Amino acid sequence: MNLRDHLGTLRARIGIARNQYKINPGLYCAGNPVPDSPVFVTANYKLSFDALRKEMKGLDAWILVADTRGINVWCAAGKGTFSADEVALQVQRTGLDRIVSHRELILPQFAATGIASHELNKKCGFKGTYGPLRAEDLPQFITNGKQADETMRSVTFTMWERLVLVPVEIALIWKIFALVTIAIFILSGIGTEIYSLQTALNRGTNAAGATFFAILAGALVTPALLPWIPGRQFWFKGLLIGGLAGLVYVMLLTVNSNLFENFSLWLWITATTSYMAMNFTGATPYTSLSGVELEMRKGLTIQIIGTLIALVLWIAAPFMA
């Protein structure tokens, strides 16, 4: 891993060109592999590739990279791009059967939803052995005779593993945040004077601050405190944090505002925080596709209703003072 690799990782972590961060599929080597060296399989998303190869110190191995369209192992397996067909295709294209003397591929455990070992064996003559969840455990996995203990099979979601996702979540929302901010400033000028630029500036600043506050509450505070927030579903956890954040923000306001404006800002922060928190459903190790769909049906309904009420109250507030 050189400086360029580390800078690329940083860019991907903060959402810059993340969807184009990939390498060419094919066969790579780590160290000085020989025909009986192990073959590790991974996706062509460069973060996945780098996570694997940086753990190869002291190992002589082959790395077979499948074309997952630049998507990570877990997501690609779920979407069908990291499949037995794709891995078999790379085995055939690289002539792997002529390079190694064995017929075994070590697959990431997260690939199990997309690759069945018996199907892989049928398609290319190589059997699949599922390695540990984390690439950092691969050296020990090899030392143990390709046996993974319970720790290697256990999925964690520590505070660091949650917080490392925050920069991407914030980066993905900035365009929407910019558009919403512009719309808020325009709508904030409507009042008894028909339209006032000074009122737009004063009220718009309050509302834009509320949006920023909500994003931090949903994308940073909620994942950080996740295990200690009551409830199971993310939209509900975000709703609780959003409600508290909204109260704090309204209490901190120094610019004159009326009851309707305050209630509107509280609703907006609560709904936005809930929405931001719900984004983490696809990044956790304990949600399923059906569970995510169920949660979104419940959460989005409440978030949309809350947002609409907040919008109506925000526009009507100057006439109700």
Secondary structure, DSSP 8 states (H G I E B T S, - for coil): --HHHHHHHHHHHTTSSGGG-B---EEEEESS--TTS-EEEEESBHHHHHHHHTT-TT--EEEEEE--TT--HHHHHHHTSSSHHHHHHHHHHHTHHHH-SS-EEEE-GGGTTT--HHHHHHHHS-EEEE--SSGGGHHHHHHTTS---HHHH-----HHHHHTTHHHHHHHHHHHHHHHHHHHHHHHTEETTEE-HHHHHHHHHHHHHHHHHHHHIIIIIHHHTGGGSSSSSHHHHHHHHHHHHHHHHHHH--S---HHHHHHHHHHHHHHHHHHHHGGGGGSTT--HHHHHHHHHHHHHHHHHHHHHHHHHHHHHHHH-
